[in-house]
Amino acid sequence: MHWSRWGDPAKARPVSDELRGLVEAFLGPVVERPSVELAEVELAPVALSDEHLAALGALVEREHVHTGHEWRVRRTRGKSTPDLLRIRAGDGADAPDAVVRPGSHDEVAAVVAWASEHRVAVVPFGGGTSVVGGLVARRDGYAGVVALDLRRMTRLLAVDEVSGTATLEAGLLGPEAEELLAERGLLLGHYPQSFPHATIGGFAATRSSGQSSAGYGRFDAMVLELRVATPVGELALGTSPANAAGPDLRELVLGSEGAFGVVTEVTVRVRPLPERKHYEGWRFASFAAGAAAMRRLAQELPQGRGLPTVLRLSDEAETAVNLASPDAVGGGASGGCLMVVGHEGTPDQVEVAQGRTAALLADAGGERLGEEPGTRWAEGRFDGPYLRDSLLDIGVLVETFETVTWWSRLDELYAAVKQAVEADLTEQGTPPLVLCHVSHVYETGASLYFTVAARELDDGVAQWSRTKRAATDAIVASGGSITHHHAVGRDHQPWLEQEVGPVGVELLRAVKERVDPAGVMNPGVLVP
Ligand SMILES: Cc1cc2nc3c(=O)[nH]c(=O)nc-3n(C[C@H](O)[C@H](O)[C@H](O)COP(=O)(O)OP(=O)(O)OC[C@H]3O[C@@H](n4cnc5c(N)ncnc54)[C@H](O)[C@@H]3O)c2cc1C
């Protein structure tokens, strides 16, 4: 992962004349906004003492404790646009003092216990792709901050082919996990857009949802067992496919963002590798018409196995700039709204599912565009974030956020959020382009994923923080959730009490106090 951009440095693309022209037509004149060099990022001196570092070295071997400039910069914050803007400006104020890389559950447990005793804050660090400030620990009152990097923990620990389960170490990246499973003819099927650079532990810790969640389910729905190292000991959860042994405590760990402990092992349900993948495009006259068709799919097809594997619907604006195929700006399905529908499975399963879905979509007013738009989307499905960096280079701020609500409220939520974002940025003197797609559907509702582009003001962080406030206020006022899959982190925390109520917040605090009495686990993240 590049230290100040998304992904593989080899895939970074300079801004083409075409893109520059398009941006200027939509947003006005642009200016170059280069990043500082890696060596210019300013870091505070390492706060941890030599004794602290030696003690950590004794727990995980000295070669796995790093305090060098690049190690610290690369574990500073995550990959939200404000994170990128800060690091591009040379602001390394949130850098950890040390990066510690354990190789096993026992080493993680030892570090966590030691940190609790010495009041050192621990930030579990997976792929570092958080977009909600989940990697920015509070520093006050702590002897220092350690980034606990899980990327040495990359083993497939067990496979139960009879039951269809696999146990994975938390530091495996998405593609690494799929590769190990594929050797056994198996598939996990979790493909968030961050898939190439995010980890199994991160997926669990954020309740991630992927582009194929319609068919394969959200990540939290895939998790069967969890092994967690907390400051007060090990938590091992999940003994059976389903049970009535009190509240399901796995739910306390899923989405806990490192605030209660470190997820070290995750047992997931797996499926046979699909023999066939088929993606296609459909056009609907309007976003509302497309959403109504999606609702029919979600409610009329047999529950749990009827939905297509991939299902997403771009609104008119997103269809127009063709972010449904994020690799190519411009072109695309002309007019209306593009829906991408994908089916995966055996040839028979795909044929049956495709036919059944097509009949329903046609009946709901859709026009079949054939395989090309779907295949093009699938080919570029992980490339969109590279475009954000290119746009930041020419002073265009691009950020995304998401929410979810019941079908009955979807239209209202969409209109209110779009209006709030447009009004706020226009008031700031930078009228934006606001794009949206339905990214995930359920029988009872759907999630909306917004992409916003605007000319960057002198202080892009303050500019976006104001707009994000306006957007989240509008989400809450319209009955949406503050997050469908990005998690809470620090950025959504001010609205958490509105989401779960004061008693809900007290429950979270109580759990934290019991499992993390010294408050060293990712302080400031999730729990207010
Ligand atoms: C370009 C881009 C696209 C994205 N697309 C999607 C998407 O489609 N769907 C989606 O759900 N999300 C998406 N995200 C958000 C992000 O990728 C997810 O939240 C992902 O699950 C984070 O995984 P990670 O390994 O990078 O975790 P990190 O970013 O390293 O950590 C995320 C949080 O979890 C904690 N954590 C990490 N590992 C552990 C562990 N083992 N134990 C305990 N706590 C831990 C961290 O402390 C932090 O609070 C996207 C982000 C970017 C930048």
The ligand as a MOL file (V3000), in Angstrom:
LIG
                    3D

  0  0  0     0  0            999 V3000
M  V30 BEGIN CTAB
M  V30 COUNTS 53 58 0 0 0
M  V30 BEGIN ATOM
M  V30 1 C -11.1550 2.6930 -1.0100 0
M  V30 2 C -11.8970 2.0160 0.0940 0
M  V30 3 C -12.9720 1.2050 -0.2070 0
M  V30 4 C -13.6740 0.5880 0.8380 0
M  V30 5 N -14.7180 -0.2370 0.5190 0
M  V30 6 C -15.3960 -0.8620 1.5010 0
M  V30 7 C -16.4760 -1.7380 1.1870 0
M  V30 8 O -16.8160 -1.9570 0.0250 0
M  V30 9 N -17.1050 -2.3560 2.2280 0
M  V30 10 C -16.7130 -2.1680 3.5130 0
M  V30 11 O -17.3040 -2.7710 4.3970 0
M  V30 12 N -15.7210 -1.3200 3.8330 0
M  V30 13 C -15.0380 -0.6820 2.8730 0
M  V30 14 N -14.0070 0.1580 3.1900 0
M  V30 15 C -13.6430 0.3610 4.6070 0
M  V30 16 C -12.5620 -0.6150 5.1120 0
M  V30 17 O -11.8620 -1.1640 4.0470 0
M  V30 18 C -13.1900 -1.7040 5.9320 0
M  V30 19 O -13.6520 -1.1280 7.1320 0
M  V30 20 C -12.2700 -2.8950 6.2550 0
M  V30 21 O -13.0550 -3.8720 6.8800 0
M  V30 22 C -11.1260 -2.5370 7.1610 0
M  V30 23 O -10.2030 -3.6240 7.1640 0
M  V30 24 P -8.6760 -3.3850 7.5000 0
M  V30 25 O -8.0240 -4.6990 7.5730 0
M  V30 26 O -8.0880 -2.4220 6.5560 0
M  V30 27 O -8.7960 -2.7560 8.9260 0
M  V30 28 P -8.0660 -1.4820 9.5190 0
M  V30 29 O -8.3670 -0.2920 8.7010 0
M  V30 30 O -6.6480 -1.7900 9.7650 0
M  V30 31 O -8.8400 -1.3560 10.8970 0
M  V30 32 C -10.1910 -0.9930 10.9410 0
M  V30 33 C -10.6350 -0.9640 12.4070 0
M  V30 34 O -10.6600 -2.2740 12.9370 0
M  V30 35 C -9.6810 -2.4320 13.9580 0
M  V30 36 N -9.0320 -3.7150 13.6980 0
M  V30 37 C -8.3630 -4.1090 12.5890 0
M  V30 38 N -7.9650 -5.3760 12.7130 0
M  V30 39 C -8.3930 -5.8080 13.9260 0
M  V30 40 C -8.2890 -7.0270 14.6270 0
M  V30 41 N -7.6750 -8.0850 14.1150 0
M  V30 42 N -8.8440 -7.0990 15.8610 0
M  V30 43 C -9.4780 -6.0560 16.4090 0
M  V30 44 N -9.6080 -4.8710 15.7850 0
M  V30 45 C -9.0730 -4.7450 14.5550 0
M  V30 46 C -8.7480 -1.2440 13.8350 0
M  V30 47 O -8.1550 -0.8950 15.0590 0
M  V30 48 C -9.6890 -0.1810 13.2970 0
M  V30 49 O -10.4370 0.3920 14.3290 0
M  V30 50 C -13.2970 0.7980 2.1760 0
M  V30 51 C -12.1890 1.6160 2.4580 0
M  V30 52 C -11.5040 2.2200 1.4300 0
M  V30 53 C -10.3330 3.0920 1.7460 0
M  V30 END ATOM
M  V30 BEGIN BOND
M  V30 1 1 1 2
M  V30 2 1 2 3
M  V30 3 2 2 52
M  V30 4 2 3 4
M  V30 5 1 4 5
M  V30 6 1 4 50
M  V30 7 2 5 6
M  V30 8 1 6 7
M  V30 9 1 6 13
M  V30 10 2 7 8
M  V30 11 1 7 9
M  V30 12 1 9 10
M  V30 13 2 10 11
M  V30 14 1 10 12
M  V30 15 2 12 13
M  V30 16 1 13 14
M  V30 17 1 14 15
M  V30 18 1 14 50
M  V30 19 1 15 16
M  V30 20 1 16 17
M  V30 21 1 16 18
M  V30 22 1 18 19
M  V30 23 1 18 20
M  V30 24 1 20 21
M  V30 25 1 20 22
M  V30 26 1 22 23
M  V30 27 1 23 24
M  V30 28 2 24 25
M  V30 29 1 24 26
M  V30 30 1 24 27
M  V30 31 1 27 28
M  V30 32 2 28 29
M  V30 33 1 28 30
M  V30 34 1 28 31
M  V30 35 1 31 32
M  V30 36 1 32 33
M  V30 37 1 33 34
M  V30 38 1 33 48
M  V30 39 1 34 35
M  V30 40 1 35 36
M  V30 41 1 35 46
M  V30 42 1 36 37
M  V30 43 1 36 45
M  V30 44 2 37 38
M  V30 45 1 38 39
M  V30 46 1 39 40
M  V30 47 2 39 45
M  V30 48 1 40 41
M  V30 49 2 40 42
M  V30 50 1 42 43
M  V30 51 2 43 44
M  V30 52 1 44 45
M  V30 53 1 46 47
M  V30 54 1 46 48
M  V30 55 1 48 49
M  V30 56 2 50 51
M  V30 57 1 51 52
M  V30 58 1 52 53
M  V30 END BOND
M  V30 END CTAB
M  END
